[in-house]
């Protein structure tokens, strides 16, 4: 089967939200635990559902910590987010070529859409699955399968692109080709230990891989 759809993670893959996430956690931990947490430790939880992280790190105060985190993000959202190099151009190319595009994110749906709208990207996506759209989250395959259902695409017609082990495993667990992006904030060995099918250094390289996969299918 040829590739007809691409599912993207959002944070760290399409949008550079690293600074927003790191500062949000640092503010939250300082507020509720009165401690400084190094950036390196915070990065280790990238891709994880917020509630899971704060239930673990702020036992007994996680609900208030979530409110603090989200309030800080809302206040600093536009100031601390950028779009990764080549993303808009690549999405435009893929869209024009007729590929169906979806977002599968651990961020709340409304927040994901807000980030996409900030850079005029939302209109490229026919499906956006956020953390509040399902009770099962990456690395469980459910959110990816939900997106494919909305796109009317089979698992062997899609690829999953992300920057964390949660994304790689979500794709693999769903039976989807997995692609890791080399611009991840995580050390390369963290996502490589889960054996993504491909690793790309740029969005242009991602397009080349998709086109080559489809070319080989037609031979």
DOSE-901063 format. One record per residue (C-alpha): x, y, z. Coordinates in nm, 3 decimals. Example, Ala and Ser with C-alpha at 12.3 -4.5 7.8 and 13.67 -1.06 7.14 Angstrom:
residues 2
<site xx="1.230" yy="-0.450" zz="0.780"/>
<site xx="1.367" yy="-0.106" zz="0.714"/>
***
This chain:
residues 219
<site xx="0.000" yy="0.000" zz="0.000"/>
<site xx="0.120" yy="0.353" zz="-0.069"/>
<site xx="0.155" yy="0.623" zz="0.197"/>
<site xx="-0.153" yy="0.846" zz="0.196"/>
<site xx="-0.137" yy="1.012" zz="0.540"/>
<site xx="0.116" yy="1.154" zz="0.782"/>
<site xx="0.048" yy="1.187" zz="1.155"/>
<site xx="0.261" yy="1.443" zz="1.337"/>
<site xx="0.336" yy="1.498" zz="1.701"/>
<site xx="0.313" yy="1.869" zz="1.784"/>
<site xx="0.548" yy="1.975" zz="2.065"/>
<site xx="0.910" yy="1.947" zz="1.958"/>
<site xx="0.816" yy="1.814" zz="1.614"/>
<site xx="0.619" yy="2.086" zz="1.436"/>
<site xx="0.644" yy="2.358" zz="1.698"/>
<site xx="0.944" yy="2.442" zz="1.914"/>
<site xx="0.774" yy="2.457" zz="2.252"/>
<site xx="1.080" yy="2.343" zz="2.446"/>
<site xx="1.136" yy="2.671" zz="2.629"/>
<site xx="0.765" yy="2.709" zz="2.709"/>
<site xx="0.746" yy="2.359" zz="2.856"/>
<site xx="1.071" yy="2.385" zz="3.052"/>
<site xx="0.985" yy="2.722" zz="3.205"/>
<site xx="0.630" yy="2.605" zz="3.283"/>
<site xx="0.760" yy="2.307" zz="3.477"/>
<site xx="1.028" yy="2.512" zz="3.653"/>
<site xx="0.769" yy="2.767" zz="3.764"/>
<site xx="0.533" yy="2.489" zz="3.879"/>
<site xx="0.798" yy="2.302" zz="4.078"/>
<site xx="0.920" yy="2.625" zz="4.238"/>
<site xx="0.563" yy="2.723" zz="4.331"/>
<site xx="0.450" yy="2.391" zz="4.477"/>
<site xx="0.770" yy="2.215" zz="4.583"/>
<site xx="0.996" yy="2.515" zz="4.642"/>
<site xx="1.277" yy="2.354" zz="4.448"/>
<site xx="1.480" yy="2.424" zz="4.137"/>
<site xx="1.463" yy="2.144" zz="3.882"/>
<site xx="1.733" yy="2.133" zz="3.613"/>
<site xx="1.634" yy="2.156" zz="3.249"/>
<site xx="1.791" yy="1.818" zz="3.178"/>
<site xx="1.553" yy="1.642" zz="3.417"/>
<site xx="1.248" yy="1.820" zz="3.276"/>
<site xx="1.340" yy="1.724" zz="2.919"/>
<site xx="1.333" yy="1.356" zz="3.019"/>
<site xx="0.954" yy="1.373" zz="3.058"/>
<site xx="0.895" yy="1.539" zz="2.719"/>
<site xx="0.609" yy="1.367" zz="2.536"/>
<site xx="0.445" yy="1.242" zz="2.853"/>
<site xx="0.091" yy="1.342" zz="2.949"/>
<site xx="0.103" yy="1.637" zz="3.191"/>
<site xx="-0.110" yy="1.466" zz="3.456"/>
<site xx="0.117" yy="1.161" zz="3.459"/>
<site xx="0.425" yy="1.379" zz="3.509"/>
<site xx="0.276" yy="1.594" zz="3.784"/>
<site xx="0.109" yy="1.302" zz="3.964"/>
<site xx="0.459" yy="1.156" zz="3.993"/>
<site xx="0.654" yy="1.473" zz="4.069"/>
<site xx="0.396" yy="1.655" zz="4.284"/>
<site xx="0.221" yy="1.384" zz="4.486"/>
<site xx="-0.068" yy="1.526" zz="4.684"/>
<site xx="-0.073" yy="1.857" zz="4.499"/>
<site xx="-0.086" yy="1.753" zz="4.135"/>
<site xx="-0.427" yy="1.906" zz="4.061"/>
<site xx="-0.316" yy="2.248" zz="4.182"/>
<site xx="0.017" yy="2.202" zz="4.005"/>
<site xx="-0.164" yy="2.136" zz="3.676"/>
<site xx="-0.356" yy="2.463" zz="3.719"/>
<site xx="-0.032" yy="2.650" zz="3.789"/>
<site xx="0.137" yy="2.495" zz="3.486"/>
<site xx="-0.148" yy="2.580" zz="3.250"/>
<site xx="-0.182" yy="2.933" zz="3.384"/>
<site xx="0.188" yy="2.996" zz="3.321"/>
<site xx="0.159" yy="2.853" zz="2.970"/>
<site xx="-0.144" yy="3.067" zz="2.889"/>
<site xx="0.043" yy="3.377" zz="3.001"/>
<site xx="0.360" yy="3.298" zz="2.805"/>
<site xx="0.223" yy="3.096" zz="2.513"/>
<site xx="0.288" yy="3.334" zz="2.223"/>
<site xx="0.615" yy="3.462" zz="2.367"/>
<site xx="0.788" yy="3.125" zz="2.404"/>
<site xx="0.674" yy="2.928" zz="2.096"/>
<site xx="0.832" yy="2.919" zz="1.751"/>
<site xx="0.778" yy="2.695" zz="1.450"/>
<site xx="1.058" yy="2.456" zz="1.351"/>
<site xx="1.255" yy="2.528" zz="1.035"/>
<site xx="1.092" yy="2.412" zz="0.714"/>
<site xx="0.767" yy="2.299" zz="0.876"/>
<site xx="0.525" yy="2.534" zz="0.703"/>
<site xx="0.686" yy="2.485" zz="0.363"/>
<site xx="0.679" yy="2.105" zz="0.401"/>
<site xx="0.316" yy="2.100" zz="0.514"/>
<site xx="0.223" yy="2.312" zz="0.213"/>
<site xx="0.401" yy="2.069" zz="-0.021"/>
<site xx="0.245" yy="1.760" zz="0.137"/>
<site xx="-0.099" yy="1.920" zz="0.135"/>
<site xx="-0.069" yy="2.015" zz="-0.233"/>
<site xx="0.041" yy="1.662" zz="-0.319"/>
<site xx="-0.283" yy="1.534" zz="-0.169"/>
<site xx="-0.157" yy="1.370" zz="0.149"/>
<site xx="-0.394" yy="1.370" zz="0.445"/>
<site xx="-0.235" yy="1.524" zz="0.754"/>
<site xx="-0.314" yy="1.474" zz="1.121"/>
<site xx="-0.180" yy="1.580" zz="1.460"/>
<site xx="-0.156" yy="1.338" zz="1.753"/>
<site xx="-0.046" yy="1.526" zz="2.063"/>
<site xx="-0.023" yy="1.498" zz="2.441"/>
<site xx="-0.130" yy="1.864" zz="2.460"/>
<site xx="-0.498" yy="1.951" zz="2.514"/>
<site xx="-0.684" yy="1.981" zz="2.184"/>
<site xx="-0.769" yy="2.349" zz="2.232"/>
<site xx="-0.409" yy="2.432" zz="2.320"/>
<site xx="-0.281" yy="2.239" zz="2.018"/>
<site xx="-0.514" yy="2.429" zz="1.787"/>
<site xx="-0.406" yy="2.757" zz="1.946"/>
<site xx="-0.043" yy="2.676" zz="1.870"/>
<site xx="-0.119" yy="2.574" zz="1.512"/>
<site xx="-0.329" yy="2.886" zz="1.452"/>
<site xx="-0.044" yy="3.102" zz="1.581"/>
<site xx="0.158" yy="3.005" zz="1.274"/>
<site xx="-0.135" yy="2.960" zz="1.033"/>
<site xx="-0.095" yy="2.581" zz="1.024"/>
<site xx="-0.430" yy="2.452" zz="1.148"/>
<site xx="-0.593" yy="2.443" zz="0.803"/>
<site xx="-0.347" yy="2.178" zz="0.682"/>
<site xx="-0.483" yy="1.917" zz="0.925"/>
<site xx="-0.799" yy="1.713" zz="0.881"/>
<site xx="-0.762" yy="1.545" zz="1.221"/>
<site xx="-0.626" yy="1.676" zz="1.552"/>
<site xx="-0.629" yy="1.433" zz="1.845"/>
<site xx="-0.539" yy="1.589" zz="2.180"/>
<site xx="-0.495" yy="1.461" zz="2.534"/>
<site xx="-0.859" yy="1.532" zz="2.622"/>
<site xx="-0.995" yy="1.341" zz="2.322"/>
<site xx="-0.908" yy="0.998" zz="2.462"/>
<site xx="-0.841" yy="0.827" zz="2.795"/>
<site xx="-0.555" yy="0.628" zz="2.642"/>
<site xx="-0.242" yy="0.816" zz="2.544"/>
<site xx="0.088" yy="0.765" zz="2.364"/>
<site xx="0.262" yy="0.518" zz="2.364"/>
<site xx="-0.077" yy="0.343" zz="2.349"/>
<site xx="-0.185" yy="0.327" zz="1.982"/>
<site xx="-0.537" yy="0.460" zz="2.051"/>
<site xx="-0.483" yy="0.830" zz="1.963"/>
<site xx="-0.306" yy="0.742" zz="1.638"/>
<site xx="-0.579" yy="0.496" zz="1.543"/>
<site xx="-0.843" yy="0.759" zz="1.622"/>
<site xx="-0.673" yy="1.001" zz="1.384"/>
<site xx="-0.654" yy="0.738" zz="1.109"/>
<site xx="-1.023" yy="0.664" zz="1.152"/>
<site xx="-1.107" yy="1.033" zz="1.112"/>
<site xx="-0.887" yy="1.046" zz="0.802"/>
<site xx="-1.035" yy="0.721" zz="0.665"/>
<site xx="-0.684" yy="0.575" zz="0.629"/>
<site xx="-0.554" yy="0.222" zz="0.697"/>
<site xx="-0.251" yy="0.167" zz="0.922"/>
<site xx="-0.035" yy="0.052" zz="0.629"/>
<site xx="-0.109" yy="0.377" zz="0.447"/>
<site xx="0.032" yy="0.607" zz="0.716"/>
<site xx="0.347" yy="0.716" zz="0.893"/>
<site xx="0.389" yy="0.868" zz="1.239"/>
<site xx="0.641" yy="1.148" zz="1.293"/>
<site xx="0.760" yy="1.259" zz="1.636"/>
<site xx="1.047" yy="1.358" zz="1.862"/>
<site xx="1.011" yy="1.123" zz="2.160"/>
<site xx="0.994" yy="0.752" zz="2.248"/>
<site xx="0.621" yy="0.802" zz="2.312"/>
<site xx="0.574" yy="0.890" zz="1.944"/>
<site xx="0.792" yy="0.610" zz="1.810"/>
<site xx="0.616" yy="0.351" zz="2.027"/>
<site xx="0.270" yy="0.489" zz="1.949"/>
<site xx="0.341" yy="0.438" zz="1.581"/>
<site xx="0.488" yy="0.093" zz="1.629"/>
<site xx="0.204" yy="-0.018" zz="1.856"/>
<site xx="-0.046" yy="0.098" zz="1.593"/>
<site xx="0.138" yy="-0.081" zz="1.314"/>
<site xx="0.239" yy="0.248" zz="1.150"/>
<site xx="0.581" yy="0.333" zz="1.005"/>
<site xx="0.763" yy="0.543" zz="1.267"/>
<site xx="0.983" yy="0.843" zz="1.194"/>
<site xx="1.189" yy="1.024" zz="1.459"/>
<site xx="1.306" yy="1.382" zz="1.405"/>
<site xx="1.670" yy="1.460" zz="1.479"/>
<site xx="1.581" yy="1.807" zz="1.611"/>
<site xx="1.434" yy="1.650" zz="1.925"/>
<site xx="1.540" yy="1.808" zz="2.255"/>
<site xx="1.602" yy="1.455" zz="2.382"/>
<site xx="1.942" yy="1.290" zz="2.338"/>
<site xx="1.942" yy="1.079" zz="2.022"/>
<site xx="2.001" yy="0.755" zz="2.214"/>
<site xx="1.674" yy="0.800" zz="2.405"/>
<site xx="1.452" yy="0.760" zz="2.100"/>
<site xx="1.693" yy="0.538" zz="1.903"/>
<site xx="1.664" yy="0.262" zz="2.165"/>
<site xx="1.307" yy="0.210" zz="2.040"/>
<site xx="1.424" yy="0.158" zz="1.681"/>
<site xx="1.226" yy="0.408" zz="1.474"/>
<site xx="1.197" yy="0.300" zz="1.112"/>
<site xx="1.353" yy="0.627" zz="0.998"/>
<site xx="1.528" yy="0.929" zz="1.146"/>
<site xx="1.514" yy="1.258" zz="0.954"/>
<site xx="1.734" yy="1.565" zz="0.986"/>
<site xx="1.489" yy="1.794" zz="0.808"/>
<site xx="1.132" yy="1.820" zz="0.684"/>
<site xx="1.269" yy="1.803" zz="0.329"/>
<site xx="1.419" yy="1.464" zz="0.408"/>
<site xx="1.082" yy="1.348" zz="0.542"/>
<site xx="0.917" yy="1.438" zz="0.211"/>
<site xx="1.189" yy="1.249" zz="0.021"/>
<site xx="1.132" yy="0.937" zz="0.233"/>
<site xx="0.756" yy="0.946" zz="0.174"/>
<site xx="0.799" yy="0.997" zz="-0.200"/>
<site xx="1.058" yy="0.716" zz="-0.222"/>
<site xx="0.834" yy="0.478" zz="-0.029"/>
<site xx="0.553" yy="0.545" zz="-0.273"/>
<site xx="0.786" yy="0.520" zz="-0.573"/>
<site xx="0.908" yy="0.179" zz="-0.457"/>
<site xx="0.548" yy="0.065" zz="-0.411"/>
<site xx="0.474" yy="0.144" zz="-0.774"/>
<site xx="0.769" yy="-0.055" zz="-0.913"/>
***
